[in-house]
Amino acid sequence: MRAHMRAHSSAGLALTVAAALAFATPALAQSPFSIRSSAAEQPSSPVTQQRIAEDEATVVSPDNPQTRTNVPAAVATTPAPFDINEDGRSPVVELPEEEQEFFRPSTTTSPLARGREPTAVVPIDAISEDQRRDLTRLLKQDAGTVRELRVNVENDQTWVDSVVDRPIVPYRTLRLDGEIDFRSWTVFLSASEAARGGTLSIAFTNSVLVLPEASRLRVFLNGRQIAQTAIDSPDRTKVIALPVSSELLRPGENAIRLEAEMRHRIDCSLDATYELWTRIDTRLTGFSFTGGRIPLSGLNDLPAVGVGTNGATRLRVVQRQGTATGNIDRMLRAVQAASLRGRFAQPLVEVVDTNATLDPAPGVLNIVIGPYDVIRTVSPDIPREGSVGPITTLIDPPGIGATVVITGPSERDVDAALTRFDAPALPDQPQSSIAATPPWLVPDSVRINGAATVTLRQAGVETINFSGRRFSTNFQVTLPPDFYAAAYGEARLLLDAAYSADVQPGSRLTVLVNGVLSTAISFTSSSGEVFEKFPIVLVMQNFRPGINNIEIVVELNTAADQACLPGGTVPARDRFALFSSTRLVFPNFARIGQLPNLASFTTNGFPYQLSSEPVRVRVGGEAPDTVGAAGTLISRVAVSRGASFPTNVIEEVAPFGDTGVIVVAPLQDTSNLTLDTTGAANVVPATWLQPGTTGASPAEPAGLERYDDVLRRLRQQLRQEEVRLDRSSAAELTDRTDRERSLDQRNETQRTRERWFEELSQQQGLTRLINDAFRSLRDSININLDLNFGEEEDEFAAPVLSEGASLIIAQAASPNNSDAAWTLITAPTAGLLSTSMAAVTSSEIWTRIGGRMSAYDLENNSVQVVPADQVSYLATVPLSFTNLRLIAANWFSINNGVYAVALVIMALVLGIVTWALITPLGRHND
């Protein structure tokens, strides 16, 4: 009999899938299922499986006989095809162990379940396009409860299309690493989207070395935890589908936060913490709405365009003769205004003709510009009012998607409509009140324009108790483009923290600024210690204009980890605490602009914003990809600046040798004057000069289409890296509970601090008194034995760039004016220029651009920075005595040779003057 049941295991497996799908539907959450169809009759799509399961609902266990509501009771006693005992009951089918893996109870808990927790995991395939469409329909269903899906994508990274209506991850890739990590951002919803509600799905896969029983992923929405699930899906992509109502969503910005806490299966070492990761699948993470995507209703809904699966927003500009000079000017104005109005962090611009096919897609905004008679063929939904007068409006027809229409009867009317669309400068407020509520850390960072003190709470980091081995958290501060203190001075991190007696001496805390180690301190007490305003020096040379990332890393060594007994990877007691009262104290610093300085350029377009004249932009060649690359660059700088640039597209750069110019062109369309002025003539890689070199095979798509291929390769590289991190020792299996958060975070911080003081004050005694006395003496005397001789002068006259460089950004003073800049952005071909420019504008690459020249390698996703050897200085603020003193201090710190010579000369002058003054005094012996 058992052999007979084994023969039908495949049919049983398929029907169990249908049963699990029906369990996920609230109307049938308590309904059992019977086996009636053969394996050949089972459909492959999840939606069809669910429909069949609803039709075939009956008993699933001999111990629980029930009948369907639409079938007479007598039918239940009729033997079914597989009714072996002829008693009207279905047999119990035993699945192989590897198949039972996908039918275990759900590990997701959520207050949104309304008392109906998901009872089973639903396995679904999403390999083919048909299967992905079925998955999309499944997510759109208004289930009313929490569902947990295990989606099989077979590690396929070749498709980038979104499965959800609104992707929400604003990054190209998102991976949470180590034992503790988090990401926060905001998502803009239109009033209609917030009122309807829908399904928020979070999809991820993780390292096989993560211990599921002690690892959790938590999801927060607008300050409320809405889900917690085990990190337990190394083979399939785990999707938790959460029903979010209008009570949870808000029109406008909604704060999303993901927190991951992971522990290793078998290894207690610090090195093992680098093997822990959870990767978020951007294609399956986002909002889905019953009935499909909700159309936008006006220009105020422009931020609801959102992002695509690449974390960027594509601006598709539709123009007749888009490469004409006048049309390029209009395009640059329009994409800047759209980026600012829509709050798009990474706008990617492409230019297409009016007869192009405009397929709607998430994160894509069409911008149609031109006279009404020219653009009316783009869509029948173009408003006819454009034939009467200038109009600027947003339409969202299903055939082409969200579209901004800027039109009028004539060219002059088009310019008038474009003027209406021009966005005002963004306010200097960092974020909305929703996003500013702790602990939300959104892309806006804390701005510092001079002497300031910032607490971790203000930077978005709350008090954290940690029981693992490697603690890590970070926050961002933004410095002005004229920041000038890279060679002297120091900021201080006043640390409020504690470590327990379990932590061995030799454990250390390190602070990294922009990925560079700035300071490291060792823990010396064997009985634990509480730090209160413990000063940690951060040298200013690691800071730069723009966004700076400050990371605090703590590595904890304990005797328990060295022994690593069974279950030892999950410590029961907290070992370290970081209090949100920790403060970053920034001193006053010099303010003066430097030229060239690409870091200042990416921060707010420095020095072009100093002039009231329009920025001259030279777009080389007639390729739409080159025009799109220029739009991507200018709109990205406008986003960083928070205001639009007035532009003037020129055909030749020679007449503008005394003004600022930005040149965007492939190498073959770049003039020798531009190459010589910016210093790029001597550094162009040899591979760019080879005949027939294109940087891409002819079969590859150009421009932004190739950018999708880049994302595929990037995801494949990340997957290969993750496979290398998964060690073979993960075959051995071993078996932290969550602490509830207090509603009053300030009281919680104080209680945590008092608890640590109480626990450690009994253990420290005389040792603590000696340490406090030594610390007070050191602070009062302010001993500093570091000798800083400044930076050596850069001697690279012609730096050697990588042969794999796909894009070069170079800046230098204008030929006839040292107070103006020429900036060149070039690549081997127009297609590679557009692709590389799109990659460079991502947040992780944009903040790494600096020096007088930066080269980007598309294949390796790396940046090579060439520092400036000679700079000119531009006054950006009034030159007060304090500012001049700070400028002189930094300049002499850089040019220490001049400082030494000046000291010798001053000493000689002082000696001569002293001799001259003293000689006439006193008696002279004749």
Buried (B, 14 or more C-beta within 10 A) or exposed (E): EEEEBEEBBBBBBBBBBBBBBBBBBBEBBEBBBBBBBBEEEBBEBBBBBBBBBBEBBBBBEEEEBBBBEEEEEEEBEEEBEBBEEEEBBBBEBEBEEEBEBBBEEBBBBBEBBEEEBBEBBBBBBBEEEEBBBBBBBBBBBEBBBBBBBBBBBEBEBEBBEBBBBBBBBBBBBBBBBBBBBBBBBBBBBBBBBBEBBBBBBBBBBBBBBBBBBBBBBBBBBBEEBBBBBBBBBBBBBBBBBBBBEEEBBBBBBBBBBBBBBBBBBBBBBBEBBEBBBBBBBBBBBBBBBBEEBBBBBEBBBBBBBBBBBBBBBBBBBBBBEBBBEEBBBBBBBBBBBBBBBBBBBBBBBBBBEBEEEBEBEBBBBBBBBBBBEBBBEBBEEBBEBBBEEBBBBBBBBEEBBBBBBBBBBEBEBBBBBBEEBBBEEBEEEBBBEBBBEBBBBBBBBBBBBEEBEBBBBBBBBBBBBBBBBBBBBBBBBBBBBBBBBBBBBBBBBBBBBBBBBBBBEEBEBBBBBBEEEBBEBEBEBEBBBBBBBBBBBBBBBBBBBBBBBBBBBBBBBBEBBEEBEEEBBBBEEBBBBBBBBBBBBBBEBBBBBBBBBBBBBBBBBBBBBBEEEBBBBBBBBEBBBBBBBBBBBBBBBBBBBEBBBBBBBBEEBEEBBEBBBBBBBBBEBBBEBBBEBBBBBEBBBEBBEEEEBBBBEEEBEBBBBBBBBBBBBBBBBBBEEBEEBBBEEBEEEBEBEEEEEEEEBBEBBBEBBEBBEEBBEEBBEEBBEEBEEEBEEEEEEEEEEEEBEBBEEBEBEEBEBBEBBBBBBBBBBBBEBBBBBBBBBBBBBBBBBBBBBBBBBBBEBBBBBBBBBBBBBBEEBBBBBBBBBEBBBBBBBEEEEEBEEBBEBBBBBBBBEEBEEEEEEEEEEEEEEEEEEEEEEEEEEE
